[in-house]
Amino acid sequence: MKKIKHISLLIIFSLLMSCNSNATEVIDIVHSEGDMTMTIREAIKNAKEKDIKLVFEKGTYTFKTDYAIGKYMYVTNHSNGFKKIIFNFDGFNSVEIEGNGSEFIFSGQAMPFDFEECNKIRVSNIVIDWDIPFSFQGDIIEINKAEEWFDLKPYTEGFSWELKKGKITFPNINGFSYSELGSTLSHNKETKAVDYGAWDMSLHPDSVEKQPNGLLRFYAKGIKHYPRVGSVLQSKGDHDNNRYAPAFLTRNSKDIVFDKVIIHHALGMGFLFERSENIKIINSGIYIREGSDRMISATADATHFANCKGDVLIENCRIEGMYDDGTNVHGTYVAVDKIIDSKTVRVALKHKQQKGFQFAGVNDEVWFIKQPNPQRRETNSVTKVKVINDDYTDLTFTSKIPTDLKVGDILENKTWNPNFTMRGNTIRDHRARNIIIKTPKKIIIEDNDLSSMMSSIMLRGETFFWYESGNVEDVLIRNNRFIHCAYGGAEHAILKVSPRLGKTFDNSVLYDRNIIFENNTIETFDNRIIWADRVDGLIVRNNTIKQTFTEKQQYPDAFMFDLINCNNVEISNNTYEGNSKNVLKADAVSQKTLKFNSNKGLKK
């Protein structure tokens, strides 16, 4: 009996110790005026536990970069370099932030949040903004194409810029300014959406002169597409610097929830996830503050997922005003640079904004993709990773690599791909695509309200330039409402499936597969609905398509359904209301297995 009692006491003691070791340390943040950066830095640094919860008293908090943590960072799809971090969570077991409706106002070049190697993350009830946006904008008053100039009335209140020696510099904060106006678009002043027919341009005027009436005259040769008089011209700076950091960077972490988190501005992406798993962004948003005259929220993608896995969900979110995609989900292709031995290859990261990215870890499975066939082939598991520098890495595998693998072939990480669901969101009034996805696992896009400058949904793996893998294999797009899409100047579609493969790959080989596009409502002015290239298995059914006449068609000769090198396509039971006669275009390959039937208002 004594022995049993002794064992029982040991068990109870062990349980108490276990509970104590997993206790969450609650850190109360009392509202205070002035810069809160050091307060937050010390609170995190002095935490005694690896499980912490920061609870903010409701208020408006200011964060400057003078006392921020600084470190050199590789941040995918951004510019690598020295970053100033306000909330630095590195190596905690769990982190929870309860904002209680607080606003966090940042100033200057800051990375607000960095989560590294956390096993659980919860962020809720906060609003993110900047005191001064990293942008320049003004109303277009007059254009003279013959003399190659335009007059602009610049916005001053709430913006920071300077005209000096015929050049606009901005934002001129903490010693930083962009080298040029750079990435520029025109916007509809009333709706804030990218203007109808607008094209991307990189603006670097020959000179800028202040006119007696206070307007600025821009002399710029070679502009192909002038902005419309009455529109708002918005610039976000040069390409090398206009993606400083996301508002939230999360990597090598898991079990992540962002709930009721609003981002009004960011100096890069809104939410960026690298090699993380099981992610939810719910009841949140990336959009311009109500009543603001700004035309931009985040300067890049609203949400971005690079080599993530598990289940990813974006639900009940408002996503507007950013200067790139609503979401981008992808893996990463690396190129074979050298075959070292029968089990080891040296691979290269090819895009400059991928430098330093962790392509693979030990035990990751990898696909080998051998030119000229872009399809996934053999798999192998990584046993050793040796990083050479930010460009090159040596990977050693459990088994011998394919004997026909050669320099220039590409590898794709099989392990790090997510199931992705996007449901109940509104995505509109921004540059680029609503949704761009490349994952071979289950994709569900349903019950969203979508309006796009470019293609609303794009499925595009790329074996060059961005090197974003890969082909999709299970896609369901249903019950969405597509209203006023593809209204920028370039030619796009509601759904565009368009692999971008290098010259060394066979561009006739099937790439994407198993896509269902059903029960959607489409109201738009131009023709293109489905534009598909190299798809095996595409079903387009039970959709309602209505032509609108609020805008003039930009590409009236395009076809509603355009199929190139496709197999097993079915277009059935769709309803069309409009006057387009260009319904179906299918090449000889696509015609062989095409089913086109029971459609109302649609004739081949």
NUMINU-428010 format. One record per residue (C-alpha): residue number from 1; residue in one letter; x, y, z. Coordinates in steps of 0.2 Angstrom, whole numbers, plus 2048, in hexadecimal, padded with zeros to 3 digits. Layout:
REM NUMINU-428010
   nr  rest    u    v    w
  NUM     a    X    Y    Z
...
END
This chain:
REM NUMINU-428010
   nr  rest    u    v    w
    1     m  800  800  800
    2     k  80E  80C  804
    3     k  816  809  7F3
    4     i  806  80C  7EA
    5     k  804  81C  7F4
    6     h  815  822  7F0
    7     i  813  81F  7DD
    8     s  802  828  7DE
    9     l  80B  837  7E6
   10     l  818  837  7D8
   11     i  80B  837  7CB
   12     i  802  845  7D3
   13     f  812  84F  7D5
   14     s  817  84C  7C2
   15     l  806  852  7BD
   16     l  807  862  7C7
   17     m  818  865  7C0
   18     s  812  862  7AE
   19     c  803  86E  7B0
   20     n  80F  87B  7B8
   21     s  81C  879  7A9
   22     n  80E  87C  79D
   23     a  806  88B  7A6
   24     t  803  89A  79B
   25     e  80B  8AA  7A2
   26     v  7FF  8B9  7A0
   27     i  807  8CA  79C
   28     d  7FB  8D9  79E
   29     i  800  8E8  794
   30     v  7F9  8F8  79B
   31     h  7F5  906  78E
   32     s  801  914  78E
   33     e  805  923  783
   34     g  815  924  779
   35     d  820  916  771
   36     m  81C  905  778
   37     t  829  8FC  76F
   38     m  835  8FA  77E
   39     t  827  8F5  789
   40     i  822  8E7  77E
   41     r  834  8E1  77B
   42     e  837  8E0  78D
   43     a  827  8D7  791
   44     i  82B  8C9  785
   45     k  83D  8C8  78A
   46     n  839  8C7  79C
   47     a  82C  8B9  79A
   48     k  830  8AB  7A5
   49     e  826  89E  79C
   50     k  826  897  78A
   51     d  813  899  78A
   52     i  80E  8AB  78B
   53     k  7FE  8B6  788
   54     l  7FF  8C8  786
   55     v  7EF  8D1  78B
   56     f  7ED  8E3  785
   57     e  7E3  8F0  78E
   58     k  7D8  8F7  780
   59     g  7E0  907  778
   60     t  7EA  90E  76A
   61     y  7FD  909  76C
   62     t  80B  911  762
   63     f  81A  907  75D
   64     k  82A  90F  756
   65     t  83A  907  750
   66     d  847  910  75B
   67     y  848  902  768
   68     a  842  8F3  75C
   69     i  84B  8E3  75B
   70     g  856  8E3  74C
   71     k  85C  8D4  742
   72     y  860  8CF  731
   73     m  852  8C4  72A
   74     y  84E  8BA  71A
   75     v  83C  8BD  717
   76     t  835  8B4  708
   77     n  82D  8BF  6FB
   78     h  833  8CE  703
   79     s  844  8D7  703
   80     n  851  8CE  70F
   81     g  85A  8DA  71A
   82     f  85B  8E2  72C
   83     k  849  8E2  733
   84     k  843  8EB  742
   85     i  837  8E0  74C
   86     i  82B  8E6  759
   87     f  823  8D6  75F
   88     n  830  8C9  75E
   89     f  82A  8B7  763
   90     d  838  8AB  760
   91     g  838  899  767
   92     f  828  89A  773
   93     n  81D  88B  775
   94     s  80E  895  774
   95     v  80A  8A8  771
   96     e  7F9  8B0  773
   97     i  7F5  8C2  771
   98     e  7E4  8CA  776
   99     g  7E2  8DB  770
  100     n  7D1  8DF  777
  101     g  7CE  8EA  768
  102     s  7DE  8F4  769
  103     e  7E6  8FD  75B
  104     f  7F9  8FB  757
  105     i  800  90A  74E
  106     f  811  907  746
  107     s  81E  914  740
  108     g  82B  912  733
  109     q  833  902  72D
  110     a  82D  8F5  739
  111     m  829  8E3  739
  112     p  81B  8E3  746
  113     f  81A  8D0  74A
  114     d  826  8C2  748
  115     f  822  8B0  74E
  116     e  82F  8A3  74C
  117     e  82E  891  752
  118     c  81E  892  75C
  119     n  813  883  75F
  120     k  803  88D  762
  121     i  7FF  89F  75D
  122     r  7EF  8A9  760
  123     v  7ED  8BB  75C
  124     s  7DC  8C4  75E
  125     n  7D3  8D5  75E
  126     i  7E0  8E1  758
  127     v  7E2  8EE  74A
  128     i  7F2  8F1  741
  129     d  7F6  902  738
  130     w  804  90E  735
  131     d  804  921  739
  132     i  80B  925  728
  133     p  809  919  71A
  134     f  817  914  70F
  135     s  80F  91B  6FF
  136     f  80D  92A  6F4
  137     q  7FC  92F  6EC
  138     g  7F3  93D  6E3
  139     d  7E5  941  6D8
  140     i  7E8  941  6C5
  141     i  7E2  953  6BF
  142     e  7E9  954  6AD
  143     i  7F2  94A  6A0
  144     n  7FC  94F  691
  145     k  801  940  687
  146     a  809  94A  679
  147     e  815  953  685
  148     e  816  943  691
  149     w  811  94B  6A1
  150     f  803  94A  6AD
  151     d  7FD  955  6BC
  152     l  7FA  94E  6CD
  153     k  7F2  956  6DD
  154     p  7FC  94D  6EB
  155     y  7F5  947  6FB
  156     t  7FD  94F  70A
  157     e  7F4  94D  71A
  158     g  7F9  93C  721
  159     f  806  939  714
  160     s  819  93D  714
  161     w  822  942  704
  162     e  82E  94F  6FD
  163     l  831  957  6EC
  164     k  844  95B  6EB
  165     k  84E  95E  6DB
  166     g  840  958  6D0
  167     k  83E  947  6D9
  168     i  830  941  6E5
  169     t  837  938  6F4
  170     f  82D  92F  701
  171     p  829  92B  70F
  172     n  839  932  716
  173     i  837  92A  727
  174     n  845  926  732
  175     g  851  929  724
  176     f  849  91E  718
  177     s  841  922  707
  178     y  83E  918  6F7
  179     s  84A  91A  6E8
  180     e  83B  91E  6DD
  181     l  828  91F  6DC
  182     g  829  90D  6D5
  183     s  81A  902  6D5
  184     t  80B  90D  6D0
  185     l  7F9  90A  6CC
  186     s  7EA  916  6CA
  187     h  7DA  914  6D5
  188     n  7C8  918  6D4
  189     k  7C6  927  6E1
  190     e  7B5  922  6E6
  191     t  7B7  90F  6E8
  192     k  7CA  90E  6EB
  193     a  7CB  8FF  6DF
  194     v  7D8  8FF  6D2
  195     d  7D2  909  6C4
  196     y  7C9  900  6B5
  197     g  7D6  8FC  6A8
  198     a  7E4  901  6B3
  199     w  7F6  8FA  6B0
  200     d  804  8F7  6BB
  201     m  812  903  6B8
  202     s  823  907  6C0
  203     l  823  91A  6C1
  204     h  834  923  6C1
  205     p  830  934  6B9
  206     d  83E  93E  6B1
  207     s  839  94D  6BC
  208     v  82B  954  6C7
  209     e  827  966  6C7
  210     k  81C  970  6D4
  211     q  810  97B  6CA
  212     p  80A  98C  6D0
  213     n  7F9  984  6D5
  214     g  801  977  6E0
  215     l  7FF  969  6D4
  216     l  80E  95E  6D0
  217     r  813  95B  6BE
  218     f  81B  94A  6BA
  219     y  825  949  6AA
  220     a  826  937  6A6
  221     k  82B  930  695
  222     g  825  920  68F
  223     i  815  91D  699
  224     k  80B  910  68F
  225     h  7FB  911  699
  226     y  7F7  922  6A1
  227     p  7EC  923  6B0
  228     r  7DB  92A  6AE
  229     v  7D7  93C  6B3
  230     g  7CD  93C  6C3
  231     s  7D6  92C  6C9
  232     v  7E2  92B  6D8
  233     l  7F4  926  6D4
  234     q  7FC  91C  6E2
  235     s  80E  917  6E3
  236     k  816  90B  6EF
  237     g  829  90D  6EB
  238     d  837  903  6E2
  239     h  836  8F0  6E1
  240     d  846  8ED  6EB
  241     n  83F  8F6  6FA
  242     n  82C  8F6  6FA
  243     r  82A  8E5  703
  244     y  833  8E8  713
  245     a  82A  8DC  71E
  246     p  819  8D5  721
  247     a  80E  8DA  730
  248     f  80E  8C9  736
  249     l  81C  8BC  732
  250     t  819  8AB  739
  251     r  825  89C  735
  252     n  82A  88B  73B
  253     s  81A  88C  746
  254     k  80A  883  747
  255     d  7F8  884  74E
  256     i  7F6  896  749
  257     v  7E6  8A1  74B
  258     f  7E3  8B3  746
  259     d  7D2  8B8  74B
  260     k  7CB  8CA  74A
  261     v  7DC  8D1  744
  262     i  7DB  8E0  739
  263     i  7E9  8E7  72E
  264     h  7E7  8F8  727
  265     h  7F9  8FA  720
  266     a  808  8F0  71F
  267     l  819  8F2  717
  268     g  818  8E2  70E
  269     m  80C  8D4  710
  270     g  7FE  8D3  71D
  271     f  800  8C1  723
  272     l  80F  8B7  71D
  273     f  812  8A5  722
  274     e  821  89A  71F
  275     r  823  887  722
  276     s  814  888  72F
  277     e  805  87D  731
  278     n  7F3  87E  736
  279     i  7EF  890  734
  280     k  7DF  89A  735
  281     i  7DB  8AC  731
  282     i  7C9  8AF  736
  283     n  7BE  8BE  738
  284     s  7CC  8C9  734
  285     g  7D1  8D5  726
  286     i  7DE  8DF  71C
  287     y  7D6  8EF  716
  288     i  7D7  902  716
  289     r  7D0  90A  726
  290     e  7BF  911  724
  291     g  7BF  924  71F
  292     s  7D1  924  71A
  293     d  7D6  92B  709
  294     r  7E4  91E  707
  295     m  7E3  912  6F8
  296     i  7EE  905  6FF
  297     s  7EE  8F9  70E
  298     a  7FC  8EC  70D
  299     t  809  8EF  700
  300     a  80A  8DD  6FA
  301     d  7FF  8CD  6FD
  302     a  7F2  8CE  70A
  303     t  7F6  8BC  70F
  304     h  804  8B0  709
  305     f  808  89E  70D
  306     a  819  897  708
  307     n  81C  885  70A
  308     c  80F  882  718
  309     k  806  872  71C
  310     g  7F7  86C  726
  311     d  7E7  875  724
  312     v  7E6  888  71F
  313     l  7D6  891  721
  314     i  7D1  8A3  71D
  315     e  7BF  8A7  722
  316     n  7B4  8B6  724
  317     c  7C1  8C2  71F
  318     r  7C1  8D3  716
  319     i  7D0  8D5  70B
  320     e  7D2  8E5  701
  321     g  7DE  8F2  6FB
  322     m  7EE  8E8  6FB
  323     y  7FA  8EA  6ED
  324     d  7FB  8D7  6E9
  325     d  7F1  8C7  6EA
  326     g  7E4  8C4  6F7
  327     t  7EC  8B4  6FB
  328     n  7FB  8AA  6F3
  329     v  7FD  898  6F8
  330     h  80D  88F  6F1
  331     g  81C  884  6F3
  332     t  82D  888  6ED
  333     y  837  880  6DE
  334     v  849  880  6E0
  335     a  855  87C  6D1
  336     v  862  86E  6D1
  337     d  873  877  6D0
  338     k  87F  869  6D3
  339     i  87E  856  6D5
  340     i  88A  852  6E3
  341     d  889  83F  6E5
  342     s  87C  832  6E3
  343     k  872  838  6F1
  344     t  876  84B  6F2
  345     v  871  85A  6E8
  346     r  875  86C  6E9
  347     v  865  877  6E6
  348     a  863  889  6E3
  349     l  856  895  6E7
  350     k  853  89F  6D8
  351     h  848  8AF  6DC
  352     k  851  8BD  6E5
  353     q  842  8BE  6F2
  354     q  845  8AC  6F6
  355     k  857  8AD  6FB
  356     g  859  8A5  70C
  357     f  849  89C  70C
  358     q  849  88A  714
  359     f  843  87F  706
  360     a  844  86E  70F
  361     g  848  867  720
  362     v  84E  855  726
  363     n  840  848  722
  364     d  837  853  716
  365     e  832  84A  706
  366     v  837  852  6F5
  367     w  831  850  6E4
  368     f  83D  84F  6D5
  369     i  837  858  6C5
  370     k  841  855  6B6
  371     q  842  85F  6A6
  372     p  839  85F  69A
  373     n  82A  857  6A4
  374     p  823  863  6B1
  375     q  81A  856  6BA
  376     r  81F  84F  6CB
  377     r  829  83F  6CB
  378     e  833  836  6D8
  379     t  833  83A  6EA
  380     n  841  839  6F7
  381     s  843  83D  709
  382     v  850  84A  70F
  383     t  85D  843  71C
  384     k  869  852  71D
  385     v  868  865  719
  386     k  878  86F  717
  387     v  875  881  713
  388     i  883  889  709
  389     n  87D  89B  709
  390     d  86C  8A4  705
  391     d  86C  89D  6F3
  392     y  872  88B  6F4
  393     t  86F  87C  6FF
  394     d  875  86A  6FE
  395     l  867  85D  701
  396     t  86B  84B  705
  397     f  85E  83D  703
  398     t  85A  82C  70A
  399     s  85A  824  6F9
  400     k  864  827  6E9
  401     i  85E  835  6DF
  402     p  857  832  6CD
  403     t  866  82D  6C1
  404     d  85E  839  6B4
  405     l  85D  848  6BF
  406     k  868  856  6B8
  407     v  86C  868  6BB
  408     g  85E  874  6B8
  409     d  850  867  6BD
  410     i  846  86D  6CC
  411     l  841  866  6DD
  412     e  830  869  6E7
  413     n  82D  866  6F9
  414     k  81F  859  6FB
  415     t  81D  85A  70D
  416     w  819  86C  70F
  417     n  809  86F  706
  418     p  7F8  873  70E
  419     n  7E6  870  70C
  420     f  7DF  881  709
  421     t  7CD  888  70C
  422     m  7C8  89A  708
  423     r  7B6  89D  70E
  424     g  7AA  8AB  711
  425     n  7B6  8B9  70C
  426     t  7B5  8C9  703
  427     i  7C4  8CD  6F8
  428     r  7C4  8DD  6ED
  429     d  7CB  8EE  6E8
  430     h  7DD  8E9  6E7
  431     r  7EB  8E6  6DB
  432     a  7EE  8D4  6D3
  433     r  7E4  8C4  6D6
  434     n  7D8  8C0  6E4
  435     i  7DF  8AF  6E6
  436     i  7EE  8A6  6DF
  437     i  7F1  894  6E5
  438     k  7FE  886  6E2
  439     t  7FB  877  6ED
  440     p  7F8  865  6E8
  441     k  7ED  862  6F7
  442     k  7DA  866  6F9
  443     i  7D5  878  6F5
  444     i  7C4  87F  6F9
  445     i  7BF  890  6F4
  446     e  7AD  893  6F8
  447     d  7A0  8A1  6FC
  448     n  7AC  8AF  6F9
  449     d  7A8  8C0  6F2
  450     l  7B6  8C4  6E5
  451     s  7BA  8D3  6DA
  452     s  7CB  8D4  6D1
  453     m  7D6  8DF  6C7
  454     m  7DE  8CF  6C0
  455     s  7D8  8BD  6BF
  456     s  7CD  8BA  6CE
  457     i  7D4  8A8  6D1
  458     m  7E5  8A3  6CA
  459     l  7ED  892  6CA
  460     r  7FF  894  6C5
  461     g  80E  88A  6C9
  462     e  81E  892  6C3
  463     t  82E  889  6BF
  464     f  837  89A  6BC
  465     f  837  8AC  6C2
  466     w  82E  8AA  6D3
  467     y  831  897  6D3
  468     e  821  894  6DD
  469     s  81B  882  6DC
  470     g  811  879  6D7
  471     n  802  871  6CE
  472     v  7F1  86F  6D6
  473     e  7E8  85E  6D7
  474     d  7D8  861  6E1
  475     v  7CF  872  6DF
  476     l  7BD  876  6E3
  477     i  7B6  887  6DF
  478     r  7A4  889  6E4
  479     n  796  895  6E9
  480     n  7A1  8A5  6E6
  481     r  79B  8B5  6E0
  482     f  7A7  8BD  6D3
  483     i  7A2  8CF  6D0
  484     h  7AB  8DB  6C4
  485     c  7BB  8D1  6C1
  486     a  7CB  8D3  6B6
  487     y  7C8  8E5  6B5
  488     g  7DA  8EA  6B3
  489     g  7E2  8EE  6A3
  490     a  7EA  8DD  6A0
  491     e  7E0  8CE  69A
  492     h  7DB  8C2  6A7
  493     a  7CC  8B6  6AC
  494     i  7C1  8B2  6BA
  495     l  7CB  8A1  6BC
  496     k  7DB  8A0  6B3
  497     v  7E5  890  6B4
  498     s  7F6  895  6AC
  499     p  806  88C  6B0
  500     r  816  896  6AD
  501     l  824  88A  6A9
  502     g  835  88E  6A2
  503     k  83B  88A  690
  504     t  843  87A  695
  505     f  832  872  69A
  506     d  825  86B  68E
  507     n  816  877  68E
  508     s  80A  86A  687
  509     v  80B  85F  696
  510     l  7FC  85F  6A2
  511     y  800  868  6B2
  512     d  7F1  86C  6BD
  513     r  7E2  860  6C0
  514     n  7D2  85D  6C8
  515     i  7CA  86E  6C9
  516     i  7B7  870  6CC
  517     f  7AF  881  6C9
  518     e  79D  880  6CE
  519     n  78D  88A  6D4
  520     n  796  89B  6D3
  521     t  78E  8AB  6CE
  522     i  798  8B6  6C2
  523     e  793  8C8  6BD
  524     t  7A1  8D1  6B3
  525     f  7A3  8DB  6A4
  526     d  7B0  8D2  699
  527     n  7B0  8C1  691
  528     r  7BD  8B6  69A
  529     i  7B6  8AA  6A7
  530     i  7C1  89B  6A6
  531     w  7D2  89B  69E
  532     a  7DB  88B  6A0
  533     d  7EB  884  69A
  534     r  7F1  872  69C
  535     v  7E4  86C  6A8
  536     d  7DF  85A  6AA
  537     g  7CD  859  6B2
  538     l  7C3  86A  6B2
  539     i  7B1  86A  6B6
  540     v  7A7  87B  6B3
  541     r  795  878  6B8
  542     n  785  880  6BF
  543     n  78D  892  6BE
  544     t  782  8A2  6BB
  545     i  78B  8AE  6B0
  546     k  784  8C0  6AD
  547     q  78C  8CD  6A2
  548     t  78C  8DE  6A9
  549     f  78E  8EE  69F
  550     t  795  8FA  6AC
  551     e  7A5  8FA  6A3
  552     k  7AA  8F7  691
  553     q  7B2  8E7  68C
  554     q  7C4  8E8  68B
  555     y  7C7  8D7  682
  556     p  7B7  8D4  678
  557     d  7BF  8C7  66D
  558     a  7C4  8BC  67B
  559     f  7BA  8AC  67F
  560     m  7B0  8A8  68E
  561     f  7B8  897  68F
  562     d  7C9  895  688
  563     l  7D2  884  689
  564     i  7E4  880  684
  565     n  7EC  86F  685
  566     c  7DE  869  691
  567     n  7D7  858  694
  568     n  7C6  852  69C
  569     v  7BD  863  69C
  570     e  7AA  864  6A0
  571     i  7A0  874  69E
  572     s  78E  870  6A2
  573     n  77E  877  6A9
  574     n  784  889  6AA
  575     t  779  898  6A6
  576     y  77E  8A8  69D
  577     e  776  8B9  69B
  578     g  77F  8C5  68F
  579     n  783  8C8  67D
  580     s  794  8C0  67B
  581     k  796  8B5  66C
  582     n  7A7  8AE  670
  583     v  7A3  8A0  67C
  584     l  7AF  892  679
  585     k  7C0  890  672
  586     a  7C9  87F  674
  587     d  7D8  879  66B
  588     a  7D9  868  662
  589     v  7E0  860  672
  590     s  7D2  866  67D
  591     q  7C4  862  671
  592     k  7C8  850  672
  593     t  7C1  84D  683
  594     l  7B6  85D  685
  595     k  7A4  85C  68B
  596     f  79A  86C  688
  597     n  787  869  68B
  598     s  777  86F  694
  599     n  77D  881  695
  600     k  770  88F  693
  601     g  774  89E  689
  602     l  784  897  684
  603     k  788  890  672
  604     k  798  889  66C
END
